[in-house]
């Protein structure tokens, strides 16, 4: 099980070296999986209508509620690998 955190950290590093910038929906998915893997379920209040980017990020993260850190890490790794 110690291999998963190391593979996750490698995927985080690889995400900064992608050959091309992913589209916005993919970027939201990357953000949400990272937050779920590192923080857990979404916390705090949902941003208001005036903060559309913050609201989209929060909603993407909140959609993963209940997913374990390990599941989120594996999904993050798989997504980054598919983008390389």
Backbone as numpy.savetxt, mean C-alpha at the origin, in Angstrom:
# Nx Ny Nz CAx CAy CAz Cx Cy Cz
9.06 -17.48 8.26 8.25 -16.28 8.26 9.11 -15.02 8.26
10.37 -15.14 8.65 11.26 -13.99 8.67 11.59 -13.53 7.25
11.33 -14.38 6.26 11.62 -14.02 4.88 10.64 -12.98 4.34
9.40 -13.00 4.82 8.38 -12.08 4.31 8.74 -10.61 4.61
9.09 -10.26 5.85 9.47 -8.86 6.10 10.67 -8.41 5.26
11.63 -9.28 5.06 12.80 -8.92 4.24 12.38 -8.73 2.78
11.51 -9.59 2.28 11.03 -9.45 0.91 10.18 -8.19 0.77
9.43 -7.85 1.81 8.62 -6.63 1.80 9.52 -5.40 1.73
10.56 -5.37 2.55 11.49 -4.24 2.53 12.17 -4.11 1.17
12.50 -5.24 0.55 13.11 -5.21 -0.78 12.12 -4.66 -1.80
10.84 -5.02 -1.66 9.81 -4.52 -2.58 9.60 -3.02 -2.39
9.67 -2.56 -1.14 9.55 -1.11 -0.88 10.68 -0.37 -1.59
11.88 -0.89 -1.48 13.02 -0.27 -2.16 12.83 -0.32 -3.68
12.34 -1.46 -4.18 12.13 -1.62 -5.62 11.04 -0.68 -6.13
10.07 -0.35 -5.27 8.98 0.52 -5.70 9.47 1.92 -6.06
10.61 2.29 -5.52 11.18 3.60 -5.81 12.02 3.58 -7.08
12.20 2.41 -7.66 13.04 2.25 -8.85 12.26 1.68 -10.04
10.95 1.82 -10.04 10.14 1.26 -11.12 10.50 1.92 -12.45
10.44 1.17 -13.55 10.81 1.71 -14.85 9.93 2.89 -15.29
8.66 2.87 -14.91 7.78 4.00 -15.23 6.79 4.20 -14.09
6.31 5.43 -13.99 5.39 5.77 -12.90 4.04 5.08 -13.13
3.53 4.36 -12.12 2.22 3.70 -12.26 1.09 4.73 -12.34
-0.06 4.30 -12.84 -1.22 5.19 -12.89 -1.72 5.47 -11.47
-2.61 6.43 -11.34 -3.06 6.87 -10.02 -3.75 5.77 -9.21
-4.54 4.93 -9.86 -5.21 3.85 -9.14 -4.20 2.85 -8.58
-3.16 2.57 -9.35 -2.11 1.66 -8.88 -1.33 2.31 -7.74
-1.06 3.61 -7.86 -0.37 4.31 -6.78 -1.20 4.27 -5.49
-2.52 4.41 -5.60 -3.38 4.32 -4.42 -3.30 2.92 -3.81
-3.29 1.91 -4.66 -3.20 0.52 -4.16 -1.86 0.30 -3.45
-0.77 0.80 -4.02 0.55 0.68 -3.39 0.53 1.35 -2.03
0.00 2.56 -1.97 -0.08 3.31 -0.71 -0.90 2.54 0.33
-2.07 2.08 -0.07 -2.97 1.40 0.87 -2.34 0.11 1.40
-1.73 -0.67 0.52 -1.09 -1.90 0.97 0.07 -1.62 1.91
0.84 -0.57 1.61 1.95 -0.21 2.49 1.44 0.18 3.87
0.42 1.02 3.92 -0.13 1.46 5.20 -0.72 0.29 5.97
-1.42 -0.61 5.29 -2.02 -1.77 5.96 -0.92 -2.67 6.51
0.15 -2.84 5.75 1.25 -3.71 6.17 2.05 -3.13 7.33
2.17 -1.80 7.38 3.03 -1.19 8.39 2.27 -0.63 9.59
1.02 -0.20 9.40 0.26 0.43 10.48 -0.90 -0.44 10.94
-1.53 -1.14 10.00 -2.73 -1.91 10.31 -3.95 -1.19 9.75
-5.11 -1.46 10.34 -6.35 -0.87 9.85 -6.30 0.66 9.90
-7.03 1.28 8.98 -7.07 2.74 8.87 -7.46 3.36 10.20
-6.78 4.43 10.54 -7.00 5.12 11.81 -7.30 6.58 11.55
-7.95 7.22 12.51 -8.23 8.65 12.39 -9.50 8.91 11.63
-9.76 10.18 11.42 -10.97 10.58 10.71 -10.72 10.66 9.22
-11.76 10.36 8.47 -11.70 10.48 7.02 -11.59 11.96 6.67
-10.64 12.32 5.80 -10.51 13.73 5.40 -11.79 14.24 4.74
-11.98 15.55 4.82 -13.17 16.18 4.26 -13.13 16.29 2.75
-14.22 16.82 2.20 -14.36 16.95 0.74 -13.29 17.84 0.12
-12.78 18.79 0.86 -11.79 19.71 0.30 -10.43 19.05 0.10
-10.19 17.93 0.76 -8.93 17.19 0.62 -9.19 15.92 -0.18
-9.33 16.08 -1.49 -9.72 14.94 -2.33 -8.64 13.86 -2.37
-7.37 14.25 -2.40 -6.29 13.27 -2.44 -6.23 12.50 -1.12
-6.27 13.22 -0.01 -6.25 12.58 1.30 -7.43 11.65 1.49
-8.58 12.07 0.98 -9.79 11.25 1.09 -9.65 9.96 0.28
-9.12 10.08 -0.93 -8.92 8.89 -1.78 -7.93 7.93 -1.14
-6.86 8.47 -0.57 -5.87 7.62 0.09 -6.48 6.91 1.30
-7.23 7.66 2.10 -7.86 7.08 3.28 -8.85 5.98 2.87
-9.66 6.25 1.86 -10.64 5.27 1.41 -9.98 4.00 0.89
-8.88 4.15 0.15 -8.16 2.98 -0.36 -7.60 2.15 0.78
-7.08 2.82 1.80 -6.53 2.13 2.96 -7.66 1.47 3.76
-8.75 2.19 3.99 -9.87 1.67 4.78 -10.50 0.45 4.10
-10.41 0.36 2.78 -10.97 -0.78 2.06 -10.25 -2.09 2.39
-9.06 -1.98 2.94 -8.27 -3.17 3.29 -8.46 -3.59 4.75
-9.38 -2.97 5.44 -9.59 -3.25 6.86 -9.78 -4.75 7.09
-9.10 -5.24 8.10 -9.19 -6.65 8.46 -8.10 -7.51 7.82
-7.42 -6.99 6.82 -6.34 -7.75 6.19 -5.14 -7.74 7.14
-4.52 -8.88 7.32 -3.37 -8.96 8.22 -2.15 -8.29 7.59
-1.19 -7.97 8.44 0.05 -7.35 7.95 0.74 -8.28 6.95
0.77 -9.56 7.24 1.41 -10.52 6.33 0.72 -10.59 4.98
-0.61 -10.57 4.98 -1.35 -10.60 3.72 -1.07 -9.33 2.91
-1.06 -8.20 3.61 -0.80 -6.92 2.93 0.62 -6.88 2.38
1.57 -7.39 3.15 2.96 -7.42 2.68 3.08 -8.27 1.42
2.45 -9.43 1.42 2.53 -10.32 0.26 1.86 -9.68 -0.96
0.71 -9.05 -0.75 0.02 -8.37 -1.85 0.87 -7.22 -2.40
1.54 -6.50 -1.52 2.43 -5.40 -1.92 3.58 -5.95 -2.76
4.20 -7.01 -2.29 5.31 -7.64 -3.01 4.85 -8.08 -4.40
3.71 -8.74 -4.47 3.18 -9.22 -5.75 2.90 -8.07 -6.71
2.33 -6.98 -6.18 2.02 -5.83 -7.03 3.28 -5.18 -7.57
4.27 -4.97 -6.72 5.52 -4.35 -7.17 6.21 -5.24 -8.21
6.22 -6.54 -7.98 6.84 -7.46 -8.94 6.14 -7.39 -10.29
4.82 -7.21 -10.28 4.08 -7.16 -11.53 4.37 -5.87 -12.31
4.86 -4.84 -11.62 5.15 -3.56 -12.26 6.57 -3.45 -12.79
7.41 -4.40 -12.43 8.81 -4.34 -12.85 9.02 -4.90 -14.24
